[in-house]
Amino acid sequence: MTERHRRNQHTTWSSRPRARRRRAGRRVRSRTKVGNAREHLFTPRLHFADYAELNAWLEARCLAQVRESAHPEQTDKTVWEVFQAEQASLIDYCGPFDGFREVEVAVSKSSLVRFDHNRYSVAVKAARRTAQLRVAARQTG
């Protein structure tokens, strides 16, 4: 068998499985769309007067789930029972946590830095250098 024949044989045999995979992918996508449509149609929409009411509902749901869920390591107890036992040894919460993430970034010659698919301007004196970018979660509104 010549090398040219081998190359042609490869392309001849690989076209059929690709077509089958494409059809299978379409079936999966259509089943997923149907499943998502069912979920959107039959899941009730929740309405809350304000964030306090929403937070109270979420807290009640979370507590109900932990009281029912088995602990992954101590299977004879629930997560809530293990938490109650460990609660005395936990450190008290002392106030807001100033959490942030610091990333080293390169500053372009036009004094821009890229972070999270966005560009931000910085001081001109930082152009063509590396800078420390401090990213923190911030509540807007």
N, C-alpha and C positions, 0 to 999 in steps of 0.2 A: 504494500500500500504506500503510495507516495505521500509526501507531507502535504501537498496541496489537497489531495483527496481527504486526508484526516481533518484539515481545517474545514472543508466543506461539510464533512460528515457531522462535525460538532455543531455547526449552525443549523443543519437540517434537523438534528435530534432535539436541540434545545428550544425550538419554537413551540412545540406542542405543550410541554409542561408549563411554559410561561402563560399560555392561553388558559390552561386549566386553573392555574393559580389566580389569574385575573378574575375568572368567573367565580371562583370560590371566595375571593376577596369581596366581590360585589354582593354575594349572598350574605356574607357576614355583615357588611355595612348596612344592607337593607334590613336584616334582622335587628341590628343595633338601633337603627332609626325607629323601627316599630316598637322596640322595647322602650326607647326614650319617649316616644309619643304616648305610650300607655302610662308611663310614669308621670308625665306632665298632666295627662288628663285625669288620672284617678288619685293623685296626691293632693290633699286639701291644702289650700293656701292659708297661711296663718296671718292674722292681722292683729297688730298691737297698737295701743294708743301712743306709747312712747318707748324710749329705750329702757326705762326702768322696768316696765312690764315685760318687755322682751327678755331682759336679763334675768328676771325672776322666773320666767318660764324655762329658760335655758338651764338655770341652776337646778330647778326641780327635775328636769329631764336627766341631767348629768347625775344627780344624786340617786335617782331611781335606777339608772343603769349600773352604777357602781355597787348598789345594794344587791343587785341581781347577778352580776358577773362574778364568775369564779376566779380566784387569784391564780395567775399562771404558774407560780412555784408551789404555793400551799393550796393544793386543789380541794382540800376539805373545808376551806374558808372562802368567804367572799372578799373582794377588794376592800369593801367598806369595813369589814371586821379587822383586817390586817391594818388598815389606816387608823382605826380607833386604837389598836394596840400600840402603834408606833407614834401616835400623835404627841404623847408626853415627851418623847425624846427629840422632837423637832424644834428648831430655832424659831423664835417669834419673828414675825414680819415687822420691820422697823420703818417702813415708809416707801416712797416711790423709788424704783430702781432705775438708775441712769444707765440703761443698757445701750450699747452702740457696737458697731463693727468697724474696724479700721482696716482700710485696704490701701496698698501702695499702687499708685496710678502714674502713668506717663502723661505729662502735659505737652500738648502739641505746640507748634510754633505760633499758632493763632490763639494761644492761651485757653485751650479747651481740654477738658478731661471727659472720658467716656466712662459711664457707669450705668449698668442695668439698661442698656440699649438707649441711653439718653446722653446728650452732651451738655456739660455745664461749664460756664466761664469761670476763670480764676484770675488772680492778679497777674498782670503782665510780667512782672519780675520773675514769675515762676515758669515762664515759657521755656520749653525744651529741657525740662528737668523732671525729676520724679517728685511726687508729692504724696502726703498721707491724706487720704480721704476718710473722714469720719462719717459713718452713715448711722442714723438713729431713726427709730420708728417715731412718727409724730402724728398726733390726732389733729385733724383739720376740722374746721366748722365753727 
